[in-house]
Amino acid sequence: MGGVSDDQACREFLETIRVGDLCTGTATEITRSHGVAVTLDGFPARPLGVVGPLELSWRQHPAAAVKVGERITAEVVAVDLDEGRVGLSMAAAENPELWAFLSSLHCGEILTGTVASIERFGVFVALDDGPGHPVFPGVGFITFPELSWRRFESASDVIEVGQRVACEFLQFDTWNGEARLSLRAMQPDPFQTFADDITVGRVLDGQVTKLVPFGAFVQVAEGIEGLVHLRELAWTPVTAPEDVVRVGDAVTVVVTELDRDRRRLTLSRRQVSLDPA
């Protein structure tokens, strides 16, 4: 009976809590995954609050964000009555304006801003309508694949610091407190335009752009490259692509596979010519 009474008291306590509320409590345990169990004020019987590893802090390393016995304030991000648990975010409580802004964004929304920094792992964008970030140069962040549909060697080939940009919002990165953005989404996908006019079996002229152990990449249109697998480079067995082609070589190929969803073009040089046998 005691257990039932305790569970009922827990449920009644949790029913008073809403997502978005600020809760205070004491850190009770640090889990192996660096999450934190919290005994909430008003219910000392057992820890009901859980701060996930992604919700600890944007300002410091998770291991340094909180210690057992420390008092914390966190925002409620989820309430699970069946499990008897409250999901908490210290990051949201530390940066309420930023969290509210990021939480209000919708996938596909267009955001404008200025390129604040180009780093080896991506590009930061200071958003026009967003608050500043407590750690990074901008709240917006573009990963390299989302910069352009076309292949490039350096981010500076596509974008520069101080440039004005309009990007599509992809998701709220709760780990870093960022708005993940896509610059390439603002431009038509050249692969889809190419695929509108190309079918399997079409013969194309192209130029070898890159050699890899398993074959060669060939550019067959502006910004469009396809892979010629090693076995499709020649009728005779090929050990390495450089045995038969070099970067810069003009080649004739035939389309053997066109995958719109994966944006993948597979080509054959072997099937263009007749079997020498």
Backbone torsions as a table, in degrees:
resi	resn	phi	psi	omega
1	MET	NA	-36.0	-179.3
2	GLY	-61.3	-39.8	-179.4
3	GLY	-64.3	-42.4	179.2
4	VAL	-61.8	-43.3	179.7
5	SER	-62.4	-40.3	179.6
6	ASP	-66.2	-42.4	178.6
7	ASP	-64.7	-38.1	179.0
8	GLN	-66.5	-41.4	178.8
9	ALA	-64.4	-38.4	178.1
10	CYS	-62.3	-46.2	-178.6
11	ARG	-63.8	-43.2	179.6
12	GLU	-62.6	-37.5	178.1
13	PHE	-66.1	-45.8	-177.9
14	LEU	-65.7	-30.1	-179.8
15	GLU	-66.3	-15.3	178.6
16	THR	-88.9	-6.5	-175.0
17	ILE	-101.6	137.9	179.6
18	ARG	-122.7	150.4	173.5
19	VAL	-58.7	131.3	-177.9
20	GLY	103.0	-16.3	177.1
21	ASP	-67.9	152.9	170.6
22	LEU	-97.7	128.4	179.4
23	CYS	-118.3	147.7	174.5
24	THR	-116.2	154.5	179.8
25	GLY	-177.1	-167.9	-177.4
26	THR	-123.1	130.7	177.3
27	ALA	-64.7	122.4	-174.6
28	THR	-102.2	-35.5	-175.2
29	GLU	-154.5	140.9	172.0
30	ILE	-103.6	119.8	-176.1
31	THR	-81.9	169.5	-179.8
32	ARG	-59.6	-30.8	-178.9
33	SER	-87.7	10.9	178.4
34	HIS	72.4	14.4	170.1
35	GLY	-79.0	167.4	-176.0
36	VAL	-127.2	126.9	171.8
37	ALA	-87.3	135.9	-173.4
38	VAL	-127.7	129.6	171.1
39	THR	-87.1	114.0	-173.7
40	LEU	-80.2	143.9	174.5
41	ASP	-60.3	132.7	-179.4
42	GLY	101.3	-13.3	177.1
43	PHE	-145.3	82.2	-174.9
44	PRO	-80.6	-7.0	-172.6
45	ALA	-60.8	-41.1	179.5
46	ARG	-161.9	160.2	-179.1
47	PRO	-72.5	121.5	178.2
48	LEU	-104.2	-22.5	-177.5
49	GLY	-87.1	143.9	176.6
50	VAL	-134.4	121.3	173.0
51	VAL	-99.9	111.4	-179.1
52	GLY	-67.8	159.5	-178.1
53	PRO	-59.6	-26.7	179.7
54	LEU	-83.4	-8.6	-174.3
55	GLU	-110.4	10.1	-175.2
56	LEU	-72.4	-59.7	-177.6
57	SER	-166.3	144.2	172.5
58	TRP	-94.1	-7.1	-172.9
59	ARG	-95.0	-23.4	-175.5
60	GLN	-147.7	167.8	179.9
61	HIS	-62.4	140.1	-178.9
62	PRO	-50.3	-37.4	-177.8
63	ALA	-65.5	-22.5	-178.2
64	ALA	-103.3	-0.1	-172.5
65	ALA	-72.4	-34.3	-176.3
66	VAL	-156.2	152.9	178.6
67	LYS	-125.7	155.0	177.5
68	VAL	-58.2	133.5	-179.1
69	GLY	92.3	-10.2	-178.2
70	GLU	-79.6	142.7	176.0
71	ARG	-81.0	135.9	-179.9
72	ILE	-132.8	157.7	170.7
73	THR	-122.8	131.0	-176.4
74	ALA	-144.7	155.5	178.2
75	GLU	-92.0	139.6	178.4
76	VAL	-75.2	124.0	177.9
77	VAL	-111.4	-13.5	177.6
78	ALA	-163.0	146.7	175.4
79	VAL	-129.2	120.1	-179.2
80	ASP	-114.4	99.8	-177.5
81	LEU	-67.5	-36.7	-177.4
82	ASP	-68.4	-40.2	-179.9
83	GLU	-86.1	-11.4	-177.9
84	GLY	65.5	51.5	-173.0
85	ARG	-145.2	146.6	176.8
86	VAL	-119.7	121.2	175.2
87	GLY	-81.2	128.7	-175.1
88	LEU	-122.2	155.1	175.8
89	SER	-133.5	113.4	173.3
90	MET	-72.4	-33.6	-179.6
91	ALA	-60.9	-40.1	180.0
92	ALA	-66.1	-38.5	-179.8
93	ALA	-70.6	-32.7	179.1
94	GLU	-70.6	-31.8	-173.6
95	ASN	-133.6	65.9	-173.1
96	PRO	-61.5	-37.8	-178.6
97	GLU	-67.2	-43.4	-179.8
98	LEU	-66.2	-45.6	-179.5
99	TRP	-60.8	-43.6	-179.5
100	ALA	-63.3	-40.1	179.1
101	PHE	-63.6	-49.8	-177.3
102	LEU	-65.6	-36.9	179.8
103	SER	-68.5	-22.4	-177.3
104	SER	-83.6	-11.6	-175.7
105	LEU	-78.0	151.3	-178.7
106	HIS	-122.4	141.4	179.0
107	CYS	-55.1	129.8	-179.1
108	GLY	96.0	-11.3	179.0
109	GLU	-66.6	143.9	-179.4
110	ILE	-96.1	125.1	-179.7
111	LEU	-119.4	142.9	179.0
112	THR	-114.6	155.7	179.8
113	GLY	-179.1	-167.0	-177.9
114	THR	-125.1	134.5	177.8
115	VAL	-63.0	118.7	-175.2
116	ALA	-96.3	-31.6	-176.1
117	SER	-163.7	141.9	173.2
118	ILE	-111.9	117.0	-178.3
119	GLU	-112.8	172.1	-178.3
120	ARG	-69.4	-14.0	-177.6
121	PHE	-112.4	-0.6	-179.9
122	GLY	156.0	-171.4	-173.5
123	VAL	-123.4	128.4	176.7
124	PHE	-92.9	140.0	179.8
125	VAL	-125.9	126.4	173.5
126	ALA	-82.3	113.2	-175.0
127	LEU	-79.6	143.3	-178.4
128	ASP	-63.3	-42.3	-173.4
129	ASP	-100.5	2.6	-177.0
130	GLY	-105.3	159.6	175.8
131	PRO	-73.7	170.4	175.2
132	GLY	-71.5	163.7	178.3
133	HIS	-100.7	141.1	-177.7
134	PRO	-69.5	-16.2	-175.5
135	VAL	-124.3	-46.5	-170.5
136	PHE	-97.1	164.1	-178.2
137	PRO	-67.7	-19.0	179.7
138	GLY	-156.2	157.4	-179.8
139	VAL	-79.4	-29.4	178.5
140	GLY	-84.3	146.1	179.9
141	PHE	-142.4	130.8	178.6
142	ILE	-116.3	119.6	173.9
143	THR	-74.1	157.8	-176.4
144	PHE	-56.7	-43.1	179.7
145	PRO	-60.7	-23.4	-178.2
146	GLU	-91.8	5.1	178.7
147	LEU	-78.0	-39.7	-173.9
148	SER	-157.0	152.0	174.1
149	TRP	-72.6	-24.5	-173.9
150	ARG	-92.3	153.2	178.1
151	ARG	-73.2	140.6	179.2
152	PHE	-144.5	156.6	-177.9
153	GLU	-86.3	-36.9	-176.3
154	SER	-140.0	147.0	179.3
155	ALA	-59.2	-30.3	-179.9
156	SER	-67.4	-13.4	174.2
157	ASP	-73.8	-18.3	-174.9
158	VAL	-111.6	-34.6	-168.9
159	ILE	-147.7	159.7	178.6
160	GLU	-141.7	154.0	179.7
161	VAL	-60.9	135.8	-178.5
162	GLY	93.1	-9.8	-178.7
163	GLN	-73.0	139.2	175.0
164	ARG	-81.9	135.1	-178.5
165	VAL	-136.7	153.5	169.6
166	ALA	-121.2	126.2	-174.0
167	CYS	-130.4	159.2	174.6
168	GLU	-92.8	134.9	178.1
169	PHE	-77.9	128.9	-179.5
170	LEU	-100.2	-51.4	-177.7
171	GLN	-166.3	162.3	175.8
172	PHE	-90.3	112.0	177.7
173	ASP	-83.9	98.9	-176.2
174	THR	-73.5	-16.8	178.6
175	TRP	-67.4	-45.8	-176.5
176	ASN	-108.1	-5.8	-177.4
177	GLY	69.6	49.6	-175.8
178	GLU	-125.6	156.2	168.6
179	ALA	-97.6	108.6	177.9
180	ARG	-73.1	130.3	-172.4
181	LEU	-123.7	161.7	173.7
182	SER	-130.2	121.4	174.1
183	LEU	-83.5	-36.8	-176.9
184	ARG	-67.2	-24.8	180.0
185	ALA	-64.6	-17.6	-179.7
186	MET	-83.0	-5.4	-180.0
187	GLN	-117.5	149.7	176.5
188	PRO	-63.7	143.3	179.4
189	ASP	-75.9	112.3	-177.8
190	PRO	-62.8	-25.6	-179.6
191	PHE	-66.1	-40.8	-178.8
192	GLN	-67.9	-37.7	176.6
193	THR	-63.9	-42.7	177.7
194	PHE	-61.0	-45.6	-176.5
195	ALA	-65.5	-22.9	178.7
196	ASP	-62.0	-29.4	-173.5
197	ASP	-111.3	2.1	-174.7
198	ILE	-120.0	139.4	176.3
199	THR	-128.3	161.3	175.6
200	VAL	-59.1	134.7	-177.8
201	GLY	101.3	-10.8	-179.8
202	ARG	-72.2	134.1	178.2
203	VAL	-93.1	131.9	-176.2
204	LEU	-132.5	150.1	171.4
205	ASP	-96.9	141.4	-178.7
206	GLY	-153.1	-173.5	-179.1
207	GLN	-134.1	135.0	178.8
208	VAL	-68.5	126.1	-177.6
209	THR	-110.2	-24.6	-176.4
210	LYS	-159.7	139.6	175.1
211	LEU	-107.8	136.0	177.9
212	VAL	-131.5	161.8	-176.6
213	PRO	-55.0	-28.0	-175.3
214	PHE	-101.4	6.4	178.5
215	GLY	158.2	-154.0	-177.7
216	ALA	-139.7	141.0	174.7
217	PHE	-92.8	136.7	-178.1
218	VAL	-126.7	128.1	176.1
219	GLN	-86.4	122.8	-176.9
220	VAL	-112.1	-7.7	175.5
221	ALA	-161.8	168.5	-179.3
222	GLU	-58.1	116.0	178.6
223	GLY	77.4	5.8	-177.7
224	ILE	-117.4	119.0	177.8
225	GLU	-123.8	146.1	175.5
226	GLY	-128.0	161.0	-179.0
227	LEU	-102.0	129.2	169.5
228	VAL	-101.7	109.2	-180.0
229	HIS	-63.4	155.6	-177.3
230	LEU	-50.7	-43.3	-177.1
231	ARG	-70.6	-14.9	-178.1
232	GLU	-102.9	7.7	-179.7
233	LEU	-79.9	-30.4	-178.6
234	ALA	-158.7	163.3	178.5
235	TRP	-70.3	-35.5	178.6
236	THR	-82.0	151.3	-179.8
237	PRO	-57.8	138.1	-178.6
238	VAL	-120.0	126.8	179.8
239	THR	-83.3	-40.7	-179.3
240	ALA	-140.4	143.0	-176.3
241	PRO	-59.7	-32.0	-178.9
242	GLU	-68.6	-8.2	175.6
243	ASP	-71.0	-22.4	-175.6
244	VAL	-126.0	-22.8	180.0
245	VAL	-139.8	161.2	175.6
246	ARG	-129.4	156.3	174.3
247	VAL	-59.6	131.4	-178.1
248	GLY	100.1	-15.0	179.9
249	ASP	-65.1	140.3	171.2
250	ALA	-85.2	129.9	-178.0
251	VAL	-136.0	157.9	173.2
252	THR	-111.4	131.9	-175.0
253	VAL	-134.8	165.0	175.6
254	VAL	-122.6	142.6	-179.8
255	VAL	-75.9	123.6	179.1
256	THR	-110.0	-21.1	177.3
257	GLU	-154.5	139.0	179.0
258	LEU	-136.1	106.9	-176.5
259	ASP	-111.2	103.5	-177.8
260	ARG	-64.3	-43.6	-175.1
261	ASP	-64.0	-43.1	-179.4
262	ARG	-90.0	-3.5	-177.4
263	ARG	54.5	50.2	-174.5
264	ARG	-121.7	128.1	178.7
265	LEU	-118.5	123.7	179.1
266	THR	-113.0	134.6	-173.3
267	LEU	-125.7	164.5	174.4
268	SER	-137.5	130.3	172.0
269	ARG	-90.6	-33.3	-177.9
270	ARG	-61.2	-43.1	-173.0
271	GLN	-75.6	-8.4	177.3
272	VAL	-74.1	-37.7	-177.6
273	SER	-97.8	160.0	178.8
274	LEU	-74.2	150.7	175.2
275	ASP	-62.6	120.4	-178.7
276	PRO	-61.8	-19.7	177.9
277	ALA	-73.4	NA	NA
